[in-house]
């Protein structure tokens, strides 16, 4: 598990918003709910949809909480 995954897990625990790029689309201020591992792939479940972690770039943990 890399450092970004650890930060993401901490953001989920602390209920911080996150922002990131997914397939070159900007996703801003979204609520991360849980991180699931299926067949050695990580999936981020959010309030709206599910993202494959491998396709996420420029992950930012925001200070704002929900």
mmJSON file of the N, C-alpha and C atoms, coordinates in Angstrom:
{"data_MODEL":{"atom_site":{
"group_PDB":["ATOM","ATOM","ATOM","ATOM","ATOM","ATOM","ATOM","ATOM","ATOM","ATOM","ATOM","ATOM","ATOM","ATOM","ATOM","ATOM","ATOM","ATOM","ATOM","ATOM","ATOM","ATOM","ATOM","ATOM","ATOM","ATOM","ATOM","ATOM","ATOM","ATOM","ATOM","ATOM","ATOM","ATOM","ATOM","ATOM","ATOM","ATOM","ATOM","ATOM","ATOM","ATOM","ATOM","ATOM","ATOM","ATOM","ATOM","ATOM","ATOM","ATOM","ATOM","ATOM","ATOM","ATOM","ATOM","ATOM","ATOM","ATOM","ATOM","ATOM","ATOM","ATOM","ATOM","ATOM","ATOM","ATOM","ATOM","ATOM","ATOM","ATOM","ATOM","ATOM","ATOM","ATOM","ATOM","ATOM","ATOM","ATOM","ATOM","ATOM","ATOM","ATOM","ATOM","ATOM","ATOM","ATOM","ATOM","ATOM","ATOM","ATOM","ATOM","ATOM","ATOM","ATOM","ATOM","ATOM","ATOM","ATOM","ATOM","ATOM","ATOM","ATOM","ATOM","ATOM","ATOM","ATOM","ATOM","ATOM","ATOM","ATOM","ATOM","ATOM","ATOM","ATOM","ATOM","ATOM","ATOM","ATOM","ATOM","ATOM","ATOM","ATOM","ATOM","ATOM","ATOM","ATOM","ATOM","ATOM","ATOM","ATOM","ATOM","ATOM","ATOM","ATOM","ATOM","ATOM","ATOM","ATOM","ATOM","ATOM","ATOM","ATOM","ATOM","ATOM","ATOM","ATOM","ATOM","ATOM","ATOM","ATOM","ATOM","ATOM","ATOM","ATOM","ATOM","ATOM","ATOM","ATOM","ATOM","ATOM","ATOM","ATOM","ATOM","ATOM","ATOM","ATOM","ATOM","ATOM","ATOM","ATOM","ATOM","ATOM","ATOM","ATOM","ATOM","ATOM","ATOM","ATOM","ATOM","ATOM","ATOM","ATOM","ATOM","ATOM","ATOM","ATOM","ATOM","ATOM","ATOM","ATOM","ATOM","ATOM","ATOM","ATOM","ATOM","ATOM","ATOM","ATOM"],
"id":[1,2,3,4,5,6,7,8,9,10,11,12,13,14,15,16,17,18,19,20,21,22,23,24,25,26,27,28,29,30,31,32,33,34,35,36,37,38,39,40,41,42,43,44,45,46,47,48,49,50,51,52,53,54,55,56,57,58,59,60,61,62,63,64,65,66,67,68,69,70,71,72,73,74,75,76,77,78,79,80,81,82,83,84,85,86,87,88,89,90,91,92,93,94,95,96,97,98,99,100,101,102,103,104,105,106,107,108,109,110,111,112,113,114,115,116,117,118,119,120,121,122,123,124,125,126,127,128,129,130,131,132,133,134,135,136,137,138,139,140,141,142,143,144,145,146,147,148,149,150,151,152,153,154,155,156,157,158,159,160,161,162,163,164,165,166,167,168,169,170,171,172,173,174,175,176,177,178,179,180,181,182,183,184,185,186,187,188,189,190,191,192,193,194,195,196,197,198],
"type_symbol":["N","C","C","N","C","C","N","C","C","N","C","C","N","C","C","N","C","C","N","C","C","N","C","C","N","C","C","N","C","C","N","C","C","N","C","C","N","C","C","N","C","C","N","C","C","N","C","C","N","C","C","N","C","C","N","C","C","N","C","C","N","C","C","N","C","C","N","C","C","N","C","C","N","C","C","N","C","C","N","C","C","N","C","C","N","C","C","N","C","C","N","C","C","N","C","C","N","C","C","N","C","C","N","C","C","N","C","C","N","C","C","N","C","C","N","C","C","N","C","C","N","C","C","N","C","C","N","C","C","N","C","C","N","C","C","N","C","C","N","C","C","N","C","C","N","C","C","N","C","C","N","C","C","N","C","C","N","C","C","N","C","C","N","C","C","N","C","C","N","C","C","N","C","C","N","C","C","N","C","C","N","C","C","N","C","C","N","C","C","N","C","C","N","C","C","N","C","C"],
"label_atom_id":["N","CA","C","N","CA","C","N","CA","C","N","CA","C","N","CA","C","N","CA","C","N","CA","C","N","CA","C","N","CA","C","N","CA","C","N","CA","C","N","CA","C","N","CA","C","N","CA","C","N","CA","C","N","CA","C","N","CA","C","N","CA","C","N","CA","C","N","CA","C","N","CA","C","N","CA","C","N","CA","C","N","CA","C","N","CA","C","N","CA","C","N","CA","C","N","CA","C","N","CA","C","N","CA","C","N","CA","C","N","CA","C","N","CA","C","N","CA","C","N","CA","C","N","CA","C","N","CA","C","N","CA","C","N","CA","C","N","CA","C","N","CA","C","N","CA","C","N","CA","C","N","CA","C","N","CA","C","N","CA","C","N","CA","C","N","CA","C","N","CA","C","N","CA","C","N","CA","C","N","CA","C","N","CA","C","N","CA","C","N","CA","C","N","CA","C","N","CA","C","N","CA","C","N","CA","C","N","CA","C","N","CA","C","N","CA","C","N","CA","C","N","CA","C","N","CA","C","N","CA","C"],
"label_alt_id":[null,null,null,null,null,null,null,null,null,null,null,null,null,null,null,null,null,null,null,null,null,null,null,null,null,null,null,null,null,null,null,null,null,null,null,null,null,null,null,null,null,null,null,null,null,null,null,null,null,null,null,null,null,null,null,null,null,null,null,null,null,null,null,null,null,null,null,null,null,null,null,null,null,null,null,null,null,null,null,null,null,null,null,null,null,null,null,null,null,null,null,null,null,null,null,null,null,null,null,null,null,null,null,null,null,null,null,null,null,null,null,null,null,null,null,null,null,null,null,null,null,null,null,null,null,null,null,null,null,null,null,null,null,null,null,null,null,null,null,null,null,null,null,null,null,null,null,null,null,null,null,null,null,null,null,null,null,null,null,null,null,null,null,null,null,null,null,null,null,null,null,null,null,null,null,null,null,null,null,null,null,null,null,null,null,null,null,null,null,null,null,null,null,null,null,null,null,null],
"label_comp_id":["UNK","UNK","UNK","UNK","UNK","UNK","UNK","UNK","UNK","UNK","UNK","UNK","UNK","UNK","UNK","UNK","UNK","UNK","UNK","UNK","UNK","UNK","UNK","UNK","UNK","UNK","UNK","UNK","UNK","UNK","UNK","UNK","UNK","UNK","UNK","UNK","UNK","UNK","UNK","UNK","UNK","UNK","UNK","UNK","UNK","UNK","UNK","UNK","UNK","UNK","UNK","UNK","UNK","UNK","UNK","UNK","UNK","UNK","UNK","UNK","UNK","UNK","UNK","UNK","UNK","UNK","UNK","UNK","UNK","UNK","UNK","UNK","UNK","UNK","UNK","UNK","UNK","UNK","UNK","UNK","UNK","UNK","UNK","UNK","UNK","UNK","UNK","UNK","UNK","UNK","UNK","UNK","UNK","UNK","UNK","UNK","UNK","UNK","UNK","UNK","UNK","UNK","UNK","UNK","UNK","UNK","UNK","UNK","UNK","UNK","UNK","UNK","UNK","UNK","UNK","UNK","UNK","UNK","UNK","UNK","UNK","UNK","UNK","UNK","UNK","UNK","UNK","UNK","UNK","UNK","UNK","UNK","UNK","UNK","UNK","UNK","UNK","UNK","UNK","UNK","UNK","UNK","UNK","UNK","UNK","UNK","UNK","UNK","UNK","UNK","UNK","UNK","UNK","UNK","UNK","UNK","UNK","UNK","UNK","UNK","UNK","UNK","UNK","UNK","UNK","UNK","UNK","UNK","UNK","UNK","UNK","UNK","UNK","UNK","UNK","UNK","UNK","UNK","UNK","UNK","UNK","UNK","UNK","UNK","UNK","UNK","UNK","UNK","UNK","UNK","UNK","UNK","UNK","UNK","UNK","UNK","UNK","UNK"],
"label_asym_id":["A","A","A","A","A","A","A","A","A","A","A","A","A","A","A","A","A","A","A","A","A","A","A","A","A","A","A","A","A","A","A","A","A","A","A","A","A","A","A","A","A","A","A","A","A","A","A","A","A","A","A","A","A","A","A","A","A","A","A","A","A","A","A","A","A","A","A","A","A","A","A","A","A","A","A","A","A","A","A","A","A","A","A","A","A","A","A","A","A","A","A","A","A","A","A","A","A","A","A","A","A","A","A","A","A","A","A","A","A","A","A","A","A","A","A","A","A","A","A","A","A","A","A","A","A","A","A","A","A","A","A","A","A","A","A","A","A","A","A","A","A","A","A","A","A","A","A","A","A","A","A","A","A","A","A","A","A","A","A","A","A","A","A","A","A","A","A","A","A","A","A","A","A","A","A","A","A","A","A","A","A","A","A","A","A","A","A","A","A","A","A","A","A","A","A","A","A","A"],
"label_entity_id":["1","1","1","1","1","1","1","1","1","1","1","1","1","1","1","1","1","1","1","1","1","1","1","1","1","1","1","1","1","1","1","1","1","1","1","1","1","1","1","1","1","1","1","1","1","1","1","1","1","1","1","1","1","1","1","1","1","1","1","1","1","1","1","1","1","1","1","1","1","1","1","1","1","1","1","1","1","1","1","1","1","1","1","1","1","1","1","1","1","1","1","1","1","1","1","1","1","1","1","1","1","1","1","1","1","1","1","1","1","1","1","1","1","1","1","1","1","1","1","1","1","1","1","1","1","1","1","1","1","1","1","1","1","1","1","1","1","1","1","1","1","1","1","1","1","1","1","1","1","1","1","1","1","1","1","1","1","1","1","1","1","1","1","1","1","1","1","1","1","1","1","1","1","1","1","1","1","1","1","1","1","1","1","1","1","1","1","1","1","1","1","1","1","1","1","1","1","1"],
"label_seq_id":[1,1,1,2,2,2,3,3,3,4,4,4,5,5,5,6,6,6,7,7,7,8,8,8,9,9,9,10,10,10,11,11,11,12,12,12,13,13,13,14,14,14,15,15,15,16,16,16,17,17,17,18,18,18,19,19,19,20,20,20,21,21,21,22,22,22,23,23,23,24,24,24,25,25,25,26,26,26,27,27,27,28,28,28,29,29,29,30,30,30,31,31,31,32,32,32,33,33,33,34,34,34,35,35,35,36,36,36,37,37,37,38,38,38,39,39,39,40,40,40,41,41,41,42,42,42,43,43,43,44,44,44,45,45,45,46,46,46,47,47,47,48,48,48,49,49,49,50,50,50,51,51,51,52,52,52,53,53,53,54,54,54,55,55,55,56,56,56,57,57,57,58,58,58,59,59,59,60,60,60,61,61,61,62,62,62,63,63,63,64,64,64,65,65,65,66,66,66],
"pdbx_PDB_ins_code":[null,null,null,null,null,null,null,null,null,null,null,null,null,null,null,null,null,null,null,null,null,null,null,null,null,null,null,null,null,null,null,null,null,null,null,null,null,null,null,null,null,null,null,null,null,null,null,null,null,null,null,null,null,null,null,null,null,null,null,null,null,null,null,null,null,null,null,null,null,null,null,null,null,null,null,null,null,null,null,null,null,null,null,null,null,null,null,null,null,null,null,null,null,null,null,null,null,null,null,null,null,null,null,null,null,null,null,null,null,null,null,null,null,null,null,null,null,null,null,null,null,null,null,null,null,null,null,null,null,null,null,null,null,null,null,null,null,null,null,null,null,null,null,null,null,null,null,null,null,null,null,null,null,null,null,null,null,null,null,null,null,null,null,null,null,null,null,null,null,null,null,null,null,null,null,null,null,null,null,null,null,null,null,null,null,null,null,null,null,null,null,null,null,null,null,null,null,null],
"Cartn_x":[0.848,0.0,0.887,0.611,1.443,0.929,1.669,1.38,0.069,-0.263,-1.523,-2.72,-2.627,-3.715,-3.878,-2.779,-2.846,-3.508,-3.151,-3.772,-5.27,-5.616,-7.018,-7.801,-7.233,-7.878,-8.079,-7.093,-7.184,-8.266,-8.383,-9.419,-10.81,-10.955,-12.235,-12.569,-11.588,-11.792,-12.171,-11.458,-11.675,-12.829,-13.407,-14.52,-14.139,-12.995,-12.552,-13.007,-13.317,-13.58,-12.279,-12.387,-11.209,-11.483,-10.411,-10.467,-9.402,-9.663,-8.702,-9.076,-8.197,-8.468,-8.728,-9.782,-10.12,-10.306,-9.418,-9.41,-9.438,-8.566,-8.397,-9.622,-10.519,-11.654,-11.461,-11.71,-11.531,-12.747,-12.511,-13.551,-13.209,-14.096,-13.791,-14.755,-14.205,-14.944,-16.013,-15.554,-16.442,-16.255,-17.301,-17.246,-16.768,-15.614,-15.196,-15.869,-16.461,-17.175,-16.404,-15.856,-15.064,-14.135,-13.101,-12.105,-12.181,-12.5,-12.702,-11.615,-11.147,-10.161,-10.852,-10.805,-11.351,-10.304,-9.879,-8.916,-7.69,-7.101,-5.894,-6.083,-7.315,-7.609,-8.364,-8.044,-8.712,-9.811,-10.966,-12.092,-12.527,-12.672,-13.097,-14.591,-15.358,-16.796,-17.049,-17.794,-18.103,-19.615,-20.049,-21.477,-22.199,-21.51,-22.15,-21.865,-20.606,-20.239,-19.001,-18.54,-17.366,-16.243,-15.045,-13.881,-12.829,-12.169,-11.035,-9.807,-9.179,-8.079,-6.922,-6.674,-5.55,-5.655,-6.866,-7.081,-7.124,-7.002,-7.029,-5.634,-5.555,-4.29,-4.508,-3.425,-3.428,-4.449,-4.388,-5.286,-4.966,-5.987,-5.832,-6.84,-6.354,-7.203,-7.505,-8.757,-9.135,-9.333,-9.177,-9.321,-10.783,-11.68,-13.095,-13.635,-14.539,-15.122,-16.61,-17.137,-18.586,-19.228],
"Cartn_y":[-1.184,0.0,1.238,2.142,3.341,4.452,5.523,6.615,7.318,7.442,8.073,7.288,5.974,5.15,5.357,5.485,5.734,7.085,8.122,9.431,9.365,8.604,8.454,7.747,6.701,6.006,6.946,7.767,8.728,9.772,10.212,11.171,10.564,9.288,8.608,8.525,8.158,8.077,9.431,10.484,11.828,12.573,11.975,12.565,13.898,13.901,15.071,14.918,16.048,16.038,15.782,15.276,15.076,15.645,15.931,16.351,15.571,15.291,14.535,14.622,14.107,13.96,12.48,12.207,10.83,10.778,10.048,9.968,11.366,12.247,13.622,14.519,14.121,14.954,15.364,16.616,17.135,16.809,16.166,15.856,16.673,17.572,18.49,18.288,18.381,18.384,17.287,16.058,14.91,14.153,13.504,12.765,11.335,10.961,9.561,8.753,7.62,6.821,5.587,4.844,3.674,3.273,2.527,2.024,0.501,-0.114,-1.559,-2.173,-3.357,-4.105,-5.316,-5.424,-6.58,-7.061,-8.283,-8.898,-8.014,-7.554,-6.71,-5.345,-4.913,-3.577,-2.815,-1.532,-0.686,0.117,0.209,0.979,1.958,3.215,4.264,4.494,4.244,4.479,5.876,6.683,8.05,8.22,9.433,9.703,9.5,9.683,9.614,8.341,7.921,6.755,6.072,5.054,4.278,4.571,4.827,5.136,4.062,3.682,2.761,3.581,3.195,3.993,4.145,3.143,3.166,4.329,4.791,5.86,7.244,7.314,8.589,9.205,10.494,11.218,12.522,13.116,14.404,14.433,13.441,13.346,14.431,15.137,16.18,15.924,15.937,15.832,17.263,17.621,18.976,19.078,20.278,20.488,20.489,20.773,20.82,19.434,19.362,18.076,18.059,16.851,16.709,16.04],
"Cartn_z":[0.0,0.0,0.0,-0.923,-1.015,-0.098,-0.049,0.88,0.537,-0.75,-1.138,-0.624,-0.654,-0.12,1.378,2.088,3.535,3.821,3.045,3.21,2.887,1.868,1.497,2.604,3.17,4.292,5.477,5.759,6.858,6.567,5.326,4.953,5.13,4.829,5.012,6.505,7.318,8.765,9.356,8.933,9.485,8.812,7.767,7.014,6.378,5.698,4.933,3.484,2.855,1.42,0.673,-0.557,-1.405,-2.791,-3.51,-4.914,-5.663,-6.936,-7.744,-9.214,-10.059,-11.481,-11.743,-12.503,-12.869,-14.372,-15.028,-16.494,-17.115,-16.618,-17.089,-16.866,-15.969,-15.584,-14.134,-13.849,-12.496,-11.634,-10.513,-9.534,-8.301,-7.908,-6.804,-5.645,-4.452,-3.191,-3.139,-3.102,-3.073,-1.754,-1.283,-0.018,-0.262,0.267,0.17,1.274,0.929,1.924,2.365,1.384,1.751,0.617,0.988,0.042,0.08,-1.041,-1.128,-2.0,-1.595,-2.382,-2.989,-4.323,-5.033,-6.018,-5.851,-6.775,-6.978,-5.893,-5.887,-6.54,-6.742,-7.248,-6.176,-6.031,-5.048,-5.731,-5.072,-5.568,-4.489,-4.869,-3.961,-4.146,-3.102,-3.116,-2.565,-3.313,-2.904,-2.848,-2.576,-2.482,-3.809,-4.927,-6.239,-7.014,-7.031,-7.842,-7.305,-8.02,-7.631,-8.623,-8.075,-8.904,-8.717,-9.794,-9.708,-9.31,-8.211,-7.656,-8.633,-9.434,-10.369,-11.368,-11.644,-12.616,-11.975,-10.654,-9.938,-9.929,-10.276,-10.211,-9.458,-9.004,-8.3,-7.161,-6.306,-5.159,-4.145,-3.687,-2.666,-1.545,-0.319,0.851,1.305,1.35,1.731,3.234,3.751,5.199,5.631,4.703,5.039,5.335,6.293,6.691,6.397,6.274,6.076,7.265],
"occupancy":[1.0,1.0,1.0,1.0,1.0,1.0,1.0,1.0,1.0,1.0,1.0,1.0,1.0,1.0,1.0,1.0,1.0,1.0,1.0,1.0,1.0,1.0,1.0,1.0,1.0,1.0,1.0,1.0,1.0,1.0,1.0,1.0,1.0,1.0,1.0,1.0,1.0,1.0,1.0,1.0,1.0,1.0,1.0,1.0,1.0,1.0,1.0,1.0,1.0,1.0,1.0,1.0,1.0,1.0,1.0,1.0,1.0,1.0,1.0,1.0,1.0,1.0,1.0,1.0,1.0,1.0,1.0,1.0,1.0,1.0,1.0,1.0,1.0,1.0,1.0,1.0,1.0,1.0,1.0,1.0,1.0,1.0,1.0,1.0,1.0,1.0,1.0,1.0,1.0,1.0,1.0,1.0,1.0,1.0,1.0,1.0,1.0,1.0,1.0,1.0,1.0,1.0,1.0,1.0,1.0,1.0,1.0,1.0,1.0,1.0,1.0,1.0,1.0,1.0,1.0,1.0,1.0,1.0,1.0,1.0,1.0,1.0,1.0,1.0,1.0,1.0,1.0,1.0,1.0,1.0,1.0,1.0,1.0,1.0,1.0,1.0,1.0,1.0,1.0,1.0,1.0,1.0,1.0,1.0,1.0,1.0,1.0,1.0,1.0,1.0,1.0,1.0,1.0,1.0,1.0,1.0,1.0,1.0,1.0,1.0,1.0,1.0,1.0,1.0,1.0,1.0,1.0,1.0,1.0,1.0,1.0,1.0,1.0,1.0,1.0,1.0,1.0,1.0,1.0,1.0,1.0,1.0,1.0,1.0,1.0,1.0,1.0,1.0,1.0,1.0,1.0,1.0,1.0,1.0,1.0,1.0,1.0,1.0],
"B_iso_or_equiv":[0.0,0.0,0.0,0.0,0.0,0.0,0.0,0.0,0.0,0.0,0.0,0.0,0.0,0.0,0.0,0.0,0.0,0.0,0.0,0.0,0.0,0.0,0.0,0.0,0.0,0.0,0.0,0.0,0.0,0.0,0.0,0.0,0.0,0.0,0.0,0.0,0.0,0.0,0.0,0.0,0.0,0.0,0.0,0.0,0.0,0.0,0.0,0.0,0.0,0.0,0.0,0.0,0.0,0.0,0.0,0.0,0.0,0.0,0.0,0.0,0.0,0.0,0.0,0.0,0.0,0.0,0.0,0.0,0.0,0.0,0.0,0.0,0.0,0.0,0.0,0.0,0.0,0.0,0.0,0.0,0.0,0.0,0.0,0.0,0.0,0.0,0.0,0.0,0.0,0.0,0.0,0.0,0.0,0.0,0.0,0.0,0.0,0.0,0.0,0.0,0.0,0.0,0.0,0.0,0.0,0.0,0.0,0.0,0.0,0.0,0.0,0.0,0.0,0.0,0.0,0.0,0.0,0.0,0.0,0.0,0.0,0.0,0.0,0.0,0.0,0.0,0.0,0.0,0.0,0.0,0.0,0.0,0.0,0.0,0.0,0.0,0.0,0.0,0.0,0.0,0.0,0.0,0.0,0.0,0.0,0.0,0.0,0.0,0.0,0.0,0.0,0.0,0.0,0.0,0.0,0.0,0.0,0.0,0.0,0.0,0.0,0.0,0.0,0.0,0.0,0.0,0.0,0.0,0.0,0.0,0.0,0.0,0.0,0.0,0.0,0.0,0.0,0.0,0.0,0.0,0.0,0.0,0.0,0.0,0.0,0.0,0.0,0.0,0.0,0.0,0.0,0.0,0.0,0.0,0.0,0.0,0.0,0.0],
"pdbx_formal_charge":[null,null,null,null,null,null,null,null,null,null,null,null,null,null,null,null,null,null,null,null,null,null,null,null,null,null,null,null,null,null,null,null,null,null,null,null,null,null,null,null,null,null,null,null,null,null,null,null,null,null,null,null,null,null,null,null,null,null,null,null,null,null,null,null,null,null,null,null,null,null,null,null,null,null,null,null,null,null,null,null,null,null,null,null,null,null,null,null,null,null,null,null,null,null,null,null,null,null,null,null,null,null,null,null,null,null,null,null,null,null,null,null,null,null,null,null,null,null,null,null,null,null,null,null,null,null,null,null,null,null,null,null,null,null,null,null,null,null,null,null,null,null,null,null,null,null,null,null,null,null,null,null,null,null,null,null,null,null,null,null,null,null,null,null,null,null,null,null,null,null,null,null,null,null,null,null,null,null,null,null,null,null,null,null,null,null,null,null,null,null,null,null,null,null,null,null,null,null],
"auth_seq_id":[1,1,1,2,2,2,3,3,3,4,4,4,5,5,5,6,6,6,7,7,7,8,8,8,9,9,9,10,10,10,11,11,11,12,12,12,13,13,13,14,14,14,15,15,15,16,16,16,17,17,17,18,18,18,19,19,19,20,20,20,21,21,21,22,22,22,23,23,23,24,24,24,25,25,25,26,26,26,27,27,27,28,28,28,29,29,29,30,30,30,31,31,31,32,32,32,33,33,33,34,34,34,35,35,35,36,36,36,37,37,37,38,38,38,39,39,39,40,40,40,41,41,41,42,42,42,43,43,43,44,44,44,45,45,45,46,46,46,47,47,47,48,48,48,49,49,49,50,50,50,51,51,51,52,52,52,53,53,53,54,54,54,55,55,55,56,56,56,57,57,57,58,58,58,59,59,59,60,60,60,61,61,61,62,62,62,63,63,63,64,64,64,65,65,65,66,66,66],
"auth_comp_id":["UNK","UNK","UNK","UNK","UNK","UNK","UNK","UNK","UNK","UNK","UNK","UNK","UNK","UNK","UNK","UNK","UNK","UNK","UNK","UNK","UNK","UNK","UNK","UNK","UNK","UNK","UNK","UNK","UNK","UNK","UNK","UNK","UNK","UNK","UNK","UNK","UNK","UNK","UNK","UNK","UNK","UNK","UNK","UNK","UNK","UNK","UNK","UNK","UNK","UNK","UNK","UNK","UNK","UNK","UNK","UNK","UNK","UNK","UNK","UNK","UNK","UNK","UNK","UNK","UNK","UNK","UNK","UNK","UNK","UNK","UNK","UNK","UNK","UNK","UNK","UNK","UNK","UNK","UNK","UNK","UNK","UNK","UNK","UNK","UNK","UNK","UNK","UNK","UNK","UNK","UNK","UNK","UNK","UNK","UNK","UNK","UNK","UNK","UNK","UNK","UNK","UNK","UNK","UNK","UNK","UNK","UNK","UNK","UNK","UNK","UNK","UNK","UNK","UNK","UNK","UNK","UNK","UNK","UNK","UNK","UNK","UNK","UNK","UNK","UNK","UNK","UNK","UNK","UNK","UNK","UNK","UNK","UNK","UNK","UNK","UNK","UNK","UNK","UNK","UNK","UNK","UNK","UNK","UNK","UNK","UNK","UNK","UNK","UNK","UNK","UNK","UNK","UNK","UNK","UNK","UNK","UNK","UNK","UNK","UNK","UNK","UNK","UNK","UNK","UNK","UNK","UNK","UNK","UNK","UNK","UNK","UNK","UNK","UNK","UNK","UNK","UNK","UNK","UNK","UNK","UNK","UNK","UNK","UNK","UNK","UNK","UNK","UNK","UNK","UNK","UNK","UNK","UNK","UNK","UNK","UNK","UNK","UNK"],
"auth_asym_id":["A","A","A","A","A","A","A","A","A","A","A","A","A","A","A","A","A","A","A","A","A","A","A","A","A","A","A","A","A","A","A","A","A","A","A","A","A","A","A","A","A","A","A","A","A","A","A","A","A","A","A","A","A","A","A","A","A","A","A","A","A","A","A","A","A","A","A","A","A","A","A","A","A","A","A","A","A","A","A","A","A","A","A","A","A","A","A","A","A","A","A","A","A","A","A","A","A","A","A","A","A","A","A","A","A","A","A","A","A","A","A","A","A","A","A","A","A","A","A","A","A","A","A","A","A","A","A","A","A","A","A","A","A","A","A","A","A","A","A","A","A","A","A","A","A","A","A","A","A","A","A","A","A","A","A","A","A","A","A","A","A","A","A","A","A","A","A","A","A","A","A","A","A","A","A","A","A","A","A","A","A","A","A","A","A","A","A","A","A","A","A","A","A","A","A","A","A","A"],
"auth_atom_id":["N","CA","C","N","CA","C","N","CA","C","N","CA","C","N","CA","C","N","CA","C","N","CA","C","N","CA","C","N","CA","C","N","CA","C","N","CA","C","N","CA","C","N","CA","C","N","CA","C","N","CA","C","N","CA","C","N","CA","C","N","CA","C","N","CA","C","N","CA","C","N","CA","C","N","CA","C","N","CA","C","N","CA","C","N","CA","C","N","CA","C","N","CA","C","N","CA","C","N","CA","C","N","CA","C","N","CA","C","N","CA","C","N","CA","C","N","CA","C","N","CA","C","N","CA","C","N","CA","C","N","CA","C","N","CA","C","N","CA","C","N","CA","C","N","CA","C","N","CA","C","N","CA","C","N","CA","C","N","CA","C","N","CA","C","N","CA","C","N","CA","C","N","CA","C","N","CA","C","N","CA","C","N","CA","C","N","CA","C","N","CA","C","N","CA","C","N","CA","C","N","CA","C","N","CA","C","N","CA","C","N","CA","C","N","CA","C","N","CA","C","N","CA","C","N","CA","C","N","CA","C"],
"pdbx_PDB_model_num":[1,1,1,1,1,1,1,1,1,1,1,1,1,1,1,1,1,1,1,1,1,1,1,1,1,1,1,1,1,1,1,1,1,1,1,1,1,1,1,1,1,1,1,1,1,1,1,1,1,1,1,1,1,1,1,1,1,1,1,1,1,1,1,1,1,1,1,1,1,1,1,1,1,1,1,1,1,1,1,1,1,1,1,1,1,1,1,1,1,1,1,1,1,1,1,1,1,1,1,1,1,1,1,1,1,1,1,1,1,1,1,1,1,1,1,1,1,1,1,1,1,1,1,1,1,1,1,1,1,1,1,1,1,1,1,1,1,1,1,1,1,1,1,1,1,1,1,1,1,1,1,1,1,1,1,1,1,1,1,1,1,1,1,1,1,1,1,1,1,1,1,1,1,1,1,1,1,1,1,1,1,1,1,1,1,1,1,1,1,1,1,1,1,1,1,1,1,1]
}}}
